[in-house]
Amino acid sequence: QVRLVEHGGGSVQSGGSLRLSCAASGINFKLYTMNWNHQAPGKQRELVARIESSGMTNYSDSVKGRFTISRDNIRNMVYLQMNNLKPEDTGVYYCSVNARGRLFWGQGTQVTVSS
């Protein structure tokens, strides 16, 4: 079955950096667009970064210039490098993939940014 497992969350001060990772299994990873999503406390989950199988990337305006998504098709991993973190980046970060006609999610990893 499709499985996504995130790691790398934690607590940092404003301006700090974190690197999230997501390990994917159960899919032919190199063929799929992979996504990172952010759910702030009390708000809806939103897409912040995606990377296509070609390597093309897209970012939400809120993270553009600060976050970088990348992938390793050998290790079946997708990463999110988060720099210059802000308190509004606080929340749970989820990896997701649209495969086999549905959207799969990881369990999420908590990021807390203090001012």
Sequence and secondary structure as in RCSB ss.txt:
>XXXX:A:sequence
QVRLVEHGGGSVQSGGSLRLSCAASGINFKLYTMNWNHQAPGKQRELVARIESSGMTNYSDSVKGRFTISRDNIR
NMVYLQMNNLKPEDTGVYYCSVNARGRLFWGQGTQVTVSS
>XXXX:A:secstr
  EEEEE  EEEETT  EEEEEEEESS GGGS EEEEEE TTS EEEEEEE TTS EEE TTTTTTEEEEEETTT
TEEEEEE S  GGG EEEEEEEEETTEEEE   EEEEEE 
